[in-house]
């Protein structure tokens, strides 16, 4: 096991979750996309938002894909926001 796998397993035990239900690569990909295409502090916040959505019944892969797609279209210019 890797340190990450050990951590996820321990965290899941602490939170009474099944580690097999944690899509680690999906979460890491989302965090990478947001950190690189939006801003670094947005990565953990986006992971939290993903967790909220999944807790409310969203499919984790689909929800992460939607957020990664949103990040991919985020304007590169600092301070610029996409049209509402």
Order of alpha helices (4+ residues) and beta strands (2+ residues): alpha-alpha-alpha-alpha
